[in-house]
Amino acid sequence: MTEKLNYQEKFVSKLKSIVASNLNLAEELADLLNISNDSVYRRLRGQSAFTIDEVGKISEKYDLPMESIFSTSKEHVSFNFNPLYAQTNNFFTYMRWYADYLTSLAGVPGTRIIYAADDVPVLRHFNFPNLAAFKAFYWSKAVLNINYLPNDKFKLNAIPPELVELNKKTALAYAKLDCTEIWTNETITSTLKQVQYYWECNFFESNADVLLIINEIRQMIHQMNKECEDNENENRQRIGHFMLYNSDVMIGNNCVLVEPGNPQHSKRVFLGYNTFNTLSTTDNAFIDETSAWMNNLLKKSILLTGSGEKQRSIFFRKMLEKLNGLENTITNQGSL
C-alpha cells in the first residue's frame, strides 16, 4: 500500500499544480467523480486510493498524462498535440486554443516565455492582418490541403472574420508577456521563401497584393527593432518586457519554454512539428533539459535589446536586405 500511496501523492501533487488556484479542488473532483467531498478529501490525503477509472477521468479532464505520473524513467516523455488533419475545422480549433492559452498566461503575473525561433514566431504575424491572413492561407493550402477560400488564389479580406479576431486576441496577449526571442540570421528566410513560392505559382491575385504582404513583413521587422530600442522605456507600446538575441548557432526547430509566474501553473515546453503545429509536455526532466539547452544558447548569442545598437543595426539591416531583394525581383518582373 505504501508504494501505491507514493504514486498517489505524486498524482495529487501534479493535479494541484495544474488546477487553477481559484477553484475548490475537492468540489471539482466530487462533481467529476460523483462522490462525496469527504471521499475526495480522503483520497487527497492518501487515506484511500483513487480507482483506475477515477484516475482516467481526472487525467482526461485536466489534460494530465498518466505516463508523467507512473513512469520511473526520465527517458520516457509524454507529449500532447492538436490533430489538424482529421477535420477541416481543426485548424480553427487550434487557433482558438492558441489564443485562449496565451490569454490565460497573460493573466499570470511574472510569466516568462523563451522562444528559440528557427522560423519567424507565429505570434509575430498576428499584429499584421494581411500577413497573418497569408500565413493562414499558406498553412491551410500547402500543409493541410484545406481550401477555405472560394478559389485557389490568396485574396485580401477573404479570411474568415473569426480568424481575424483570434489573431488580434493572440497578439494582444503576447504583448502583455515578458518574452525572450532567439533568432538567427536565417529565421526570416522561410517566410520570404513562402511568399516567393506562392508568387511564382501565381497564387496571388495581383502583384499589388504580394507587395502589400512584403510591406507588412517590413513593418514587422521595424516593430521588433522598436521593441528592442524601447524595452526600458516606461512609455513603450509593448506591456511586457522583450529581449531579442541573435544566435550564430543554428536552432534547427522552433522551441518554446513557458515559465508561469505562479507555481500553481505548470511549466511547459512546445516543440514545432509538421510546419506549424506543436508538441507540448509538462515533463519536469524534459523541461530541465530544454532550459539548460536554451540557457547555453543564450550564452552563445548576442543581446540586441538595449545597448547593443551596432549589432542590432547589422542584424535588422541584413533582414531588410533580403526582403528588399525579394521586393525588387517581383517589381522588376512586372504584373502577373
C-alpha positions as CSV (number, residue, x, y, z in Angstrom):
1,M,0.0,0.0,0.0
2,T,2.9,2.4,0.7
3,E,4.1,2.2,-2.9
4,K,0.6,2.9,-4.1
5,L,0.3,6.0,-1.9
6,N,3.7,7.2,-3.2
7,Y,2.3,7.2,-6.7
8,Q,-1.0,8.7,-5.4
9,E,0.9,11.5,-3.6
10,K,2.7,12.3,-6.9
11,F,-0.6,12.2,-8.8
12,V,-2.3,14.6,-6.3
13,S,0.7,16.9,-6.2
14,K,0.7,17.2,-10.0
15,L,-3.1,17.7,-10.0
16,K,-2.9,20.5,-7.5
17,S,-0.2,22.2,-9.7
18,I,-2.4,22.4,-12.8
19,V,-5.8,23.2,-11.3
20,A,-6.4,26.9,-11.0
21,S,-5.9,28.2,-7.5
22,N,-9.3,29.9,-7.5
23,L,-11.1,26.6,-7.9
24,N,-12.0,24.3,-5.0
25,L,-10.3,21.1,-6.0
26,A,-12.4,18.9,-3.7
27,E,-15.6,20.2,-5.1
28,E,-14.3,19.9,-8.6
29,L,-13.4,16.2,-8.1
30,A,-16.6,15.4,-6.2
31,D,-18.7,16.6,-9.2
32,L,-16.4,14.9,-11.7
33,L,-16.3,11.5,-9.9
34,N,-19.8,11.7,-8.4
35,I,-18.6,11.0,-4.9
36,S,-18.8,13.0,-1.6
37,N,-16.4,15.7,-0.6
38,D,-15.3,13.6,2.3
39,S,-14.4,10.8,0.0
40,V,-12.4,13.2,-2.1
41,Y,-10.5,14.6,0.9
42,R,-9.6,11.0,2.0
43,R,-8.1,10.4,-1.5
44,L,-6.3,13.7,-1.5
45,R,-4.8,12.9,1.9
46,G,-3.8,9.4,0.8
47,Q,-6.1,7.7,3.3
48,S,-7.8,5.9,0.4
49,A,-6.8,5.2,-3.2
50,F,-8.3,6.6,-6.4
51,T,-9.6,3.8,-8.6
52,I,-8.2,3.4,-12.1
53,D,-11.4,4.7,-13.6
54,E,-11.2,7.8,-11.4
55,V,-7.6,8.4,-12.4
56,G,-8.6,8.1,-16.0
57,K,-11.5,10.6,-15.7
58,I,-9.2,13.1,-13.8
59,S,-6.4,12.7,-16.4
60,E,-8.8,13.3,-19.3
61,K,-10.5,16.4,-17.8
62,Y,-7.3,18.1,-16.6
63,D,-5.1,17.0,-19.5
64,L,-2.8,15.2,-17.1
65,P,-0.9,12.4,-18.8
66,M,-0.7,9.3,-16.6
67,E,2.7,8.4,-18.1
68,S,4.1,11.5,-16.4
69,I,3.0,10.2,-13.0
70,F,3.7,6.5,-13.3
71,S,6.8,6.3,-15.4
72,T,10.0,5.9,-13.4
73,S,12.3,6.5,-16.4
74,K,13.4,10.0,-17.4
75,E,13.9,8.7,-21.0
76,H,10.1,8.4,-21.4
77,V,8.3,11.6,-22.1
78,S,4.6,12.1,-22.7
79,F,3.5,14.8,-25.2
80,N,0.2,16.4,-26.2
81,F,-0.6,17.6,-29.7
82,N,-3.5,19.1,-31.6
83,P,-4.6,16.9,-34.5
84,L,-5.1,19.1,-37.6
85,Y,-5.7,16.7,-40.4
86,A,-8.8,14.8,-39.0
87,Q,-11.3,17.6,-39.8
88,T,-11.4,20.9,-41.7
89,N,-12.4,22.9,-38.6
90,N,-9.5,21.6,-36.5
91,F,-7.4,24.4,-37.8
92,F,-9.8,27.0,-36.3
93,T,-10.0,24.9,-33.1
94,Y,-6.2,25.0,-32.9
95,M,-6.1,28.8,-33.4
96,R,-8.8,29.2,-30.7
97,W,-6.8,27.1,-28.3
98,Y,-3.7,29.2,-29.1
99,A,-5.5,32.5,-28.3
100,D,-7.1,31.1,-25.1
101,Y,-3.8,29.7,-23.8
102,L,-1.8,32.9,-24.4
103,T,-4.6,34.9,-22.8
104,S,-4.6,32.7,-19.7
105,L,-0.8,33.1,-19.5
106,A,-1.1,36.9,-19.8
107,G,-3.3,36.8,-16.6
108,V,-0.5,35.2,-14.5
109,P,2.0,38.0,-13.4
110,G,5.6,37.1,-13.8
111,T,5.2,34.6,-16.6
112,R,8.2,34.4,-18.9
113,I,8.4,32.9,-22.4
114,I,11.7,31.9,-24.1
115,Y,11.2,31.3,-27.9
116,A,14.1,29.8,-29.9
117,A,12.9,30.7,-33.4
118,D,14.1,28.6,-36.3
119,D,11.2,30.3,-38.2
120,V,9.5,33.6,-37.5
121,P,7.4,33.0,-34.4
122,V,3.7,32.6,-35.3
123,L,2.8,35.2,-32.8
124,R,4.8,37.9,-34.7
125,H,2.4,37.7,-37.7
126,F,-0.7,38.5,-35.7
127,N,-0.2,42.2,-35.5
128,F,-0.4,42.5,-39.3
129,P,-3.8,41.3,-40.6
130,N,-2.7,40.7,-44.3
131,L,0.5,38.9,-43.3
132,A,-1.4,36.8,-40.8
133,A,-4.0,36.0,-43.4
134,F,-1.4,35.0,-45.9
135,K,0.3,32.7,-43.4
136,A,-3.1,31.1,-42.6
137,F,-3.7,30.6,-46.3
138,Y,-0.2,29.1,-46.8
139,W,-0.6,26.7,-43.9
140,S,-4.1,25.7,-44.9
141,K,-3.3,25.2,-48.6
142,A,0.3,23.9,-48.6
143,V,0.3,21.9,-45.3
144,L,-3.3,20.9,-44.5
145,N,-4.8,20.8,-48.0
146,I,-7.7,23.0,-46.8
147,N,-9.2,25.4,-49.2
148,Y,-11.5,27.7,-47.2
149,L,-11.2,30.5,-49.9
150,P,-13.6,30.4,-52.9
151,N,-10.7,29.8,-55.3
152,D,-7.1,28.7,-55.2
153,K,-5.6,32.2,-55.0
154,F,-4.9,34.3,-52.0
155,K,-7.3,37.2,-51.8
156,L,-7.1,40.1,-49.3
157,N,-10.1,40.4,-47.0
158,A,-11.3,36.9,-47.8
159,I,-10.1,35.4,-44.5
160,P,-12.9,34.3,-42.1
161,P,-13.7,37.1,-39.6
162,E,-13.3,34.7,-36.7
163,L,-9.7,34.1,-37.6
164,V,-9.0,37.8,-37.7
165,E,-10.4,38.3,-34.2
166,L,-8.4,35.3,-32.9
167,N,-5.3,36.8,-34.3
168,K,-5.9,40.1,-32.6
169,K,-6.6,38.3,-29.3
170,T,-3.4,36.3,-29.5
171,A,-1.3,39.4,-30.4
172,L,-2.7,41.4,-27.5
173,A,-1.9,38.6,-25.1
174,Y,1.6,38.1,-26.4
175,A,2.3,41.8,-26.0
176,K,1.5,41.6,-22.2
177,L,4.0,38.8,-21.6
178,D,7.7,39.0,-20.7
179,C,9.3,37.3,-23.7
180,T,12.8,36.4,-24.9
181,E,13.2,35.5,-28.5
182,I,16.3,33.9,-30.0
183,W,16.7,34.4,-33.8
184,T,19.4,33.5,-36.3
185,N,20.2,35.4,-39.5
186,E,18.1,32.7,-41.3
187,T,14.9,32.9,-39.2
188,I,13.2,35.3,-41.7
189,T,14.2,33.1,-44.7
190,S,11.4,30.6,-44.6
191,T,8.7,33.3,-44.6
192,L,10.3,35.0,-47.6
193,K,10.5,31.7,-49.5
194,Q,6.9,31.1,-48.8
195,V,5.9,34.4,-50.3
196,Q,8.2,34.0,-53.3
197,Y,7.0,30.4,-54.0
198,Y,3.3,31.5,-53.9
199,W,4.1,34.5,-56.1
200,E,5.9,32.2,-58.6
201,C,3.0,29.8,-58.6
202,N,0.6,32.7,-59.4
203,F,-1.3,32.2,-56.2
204,F,-1.7,36.0,-55.6
205,E,-4.4,37.8,-57.5
206,S,-2.1,40.7,-58.3
207,N,1.4,42.0,-57.7
208,A,-0.1,44.7,-55.5
209,D,-1.3,42.0,-53.1
210,V,2.1,40.3,-52.8
211,L,3.8,43.7,-52.3
212,L,1.4,44.5,-49.5
213,I,2.4,41.3,-47.8
214,I,6.1,42.3,-48.2
215,N,5.4,45.7,-46.8
216,E,3.8,44.2,-43.7
217,I,6.8,41.9,-43.2
218,R,8.9,45.1,-43.3
219,Q,6.6,46.7,-40.7
220,M,7.0,43.6,-38.5
221,I,10.8,44.0,-38.7
222,H,10.6,47.6,-37.8
223,Q,8.2,46.8,-34.9
224,M,10.8,44.3,-33.5
225,N,13.5,46.9,-33.8
226,K,11.5,49.4,-31.9
227,E,10.7,46.9,-29.2
228,C,14.4,46.4,-28.8
229,E,15.1,50.1,-28.5
230,D,12.1,50.8,-26.2
231,N,12.4,47.9,-23.8
232,E,13.3,50.0,-20.8
233,N,11.1,52.9,-21.8
234,E,8.1,53.2,-19.5
235,N,6.0,54.6,-22.4
236,R,6.7,51.6,-24.7
237,Q,3.8,50.2,-26.6
238,R,4.5,46.7,-25.5
239,I,3.4,46.0,-22.0
240,G,5.7,43.0,-21.2
241,H,9.5,43.2,-21.4
242,F,11.1,42.0,-24.6
243,M,14.6,40.6,-25.1
244,L,16.0,39.7,-28.5
245,Y,19.1,37.6,-29.0
246,N,21.0,36.8,-32.3
247,S,22.5,33.3,-32.4
248,D,25.2,32.1,-34.7
249,V,24.3,28.6,-33.7
250,M,21.6,27.2,-35.9
251,I,18.5,26.4,-33.9
252,G,17.1,23.6,-36.1
253,N,13.5,23.7,-34.8
254,N,11.1,26.1,-33.1
255,C,11.1,25.5,-29.4
256,V,9.2,27.5,-26.7
257,L,9.7,27.3,-22.9
258,V,6.9,28.7,-20.8
259,E,7.7,29.5,-17.2
260,P,4.5,30.8,-15.4
261,G,4.9,33.2,-12.6
262,N,2.7,31.2,-10.3
263,P,3.7,27.7,-9.2
264,Q,0.1,26.7,-9.4
265,H,0.6,26.7,-13.2
266,S,2.8,24.1,-14.8
267,K,5.9,24.9,-16.8
268,R,5.6,23.7,-20.4
269,V,7.7,23.1,-23.5
270,F,6.4,23.4,-27.0
271,L,8.2,21.9,-30.0
272,G,7.4,22.7,-33.6
273,Y,6.5,19.9,-35.9
274,N,4.5,19.4,-39.2
275,T,5.5,23.0,-40.2
276,F,3.4,25.0,-37.7
277,N,1.8,22.5,-35.3
278,T,3.3,21.8,-31.8
279,L,4.0,19.0,-29.4
280,S,3.9,20.1,-25.8
281,T,4.9,18.5,-22.5
282,T,4.9,19.3,-18.8
283,D,7.5,16.6,-18.0
284,N,10.0,18.1,-15.5
285,A,13.1,16.2,-16.7
286,F,12.4,17.3,-20.3
287,I,11.8,20.9,-19.2
288,D,15.0,20.9,-17.3
289,E,16.9,19.6,-20.3
290,T,15.3,22.2,-22.6
291,S,16.0,25.0,-20.1
292,A,19.7,24.0,-19.9
293,W,19.9,24.0,-23.7
294,M,18.3,27.4,-24.0
295,N,20.5,28.9,-21.3
296,N,23.5,27.6,-23.2
297,L,22.1,29.1,-26.4
298,L,21.6,32.4,-24.8
299,K,25.2,32.5,-23.5
300,K,26.5,32.0,-27.0
301,S,24.2,34.6,-28.5
302,I,24.4,38.4,-28.8
303,L,21.8,40.5,-26.9
304,L,20.3,43.0,-29.3
305,T,17.9,44.7,-26.9
306,G,19.0,47.9,-25.1
307,S,22.6,49.0,-25.6
308,G,23.7,46.6,-28.4
309,E,23.0,49.3,-31.1
310,K,25.7,48.3,-33.6
311,Q,24.9,44.6,-33.6
312,R,21.1,45.4,-33.7
313,S,21.6,47.7,-36.7
314,I,23.5,45.0,-38.6
315,F,21.0,42.3,-37.7
316,F,18.0,44.2,-38.9
317,R,19.7,45.6,-41.9
318,K,20.5,42.0,-43.2
319,M,16.9,41.1,-42.8
320,L,15.7,44.1,-44.7
321,E,18.3,43.5,-47.5
322,K,16.8,40.0,-48.0
323,L,13.3,41.5,-48.0
324,N,14.2,44.3,-50.4
325,G,15.8,41.7,-52.8
326,L,12.5,39.8,-53.0
327,E,10.6,43.0,-53.5
328,N,12.9,44.1,-56.3
329,T,12.5,40.7,-58.0
330,I,8.8,41.0,-58.0
331,T,8.7,44.6,-59.1
332,N,11.1,44.1,-61.9
333,Q,9.2,41.2,-63.4
334,G,6.1,43.3,-63.8
335,S,2.5,42.2,-63.4
336,L,1.4,38.6,-63.1
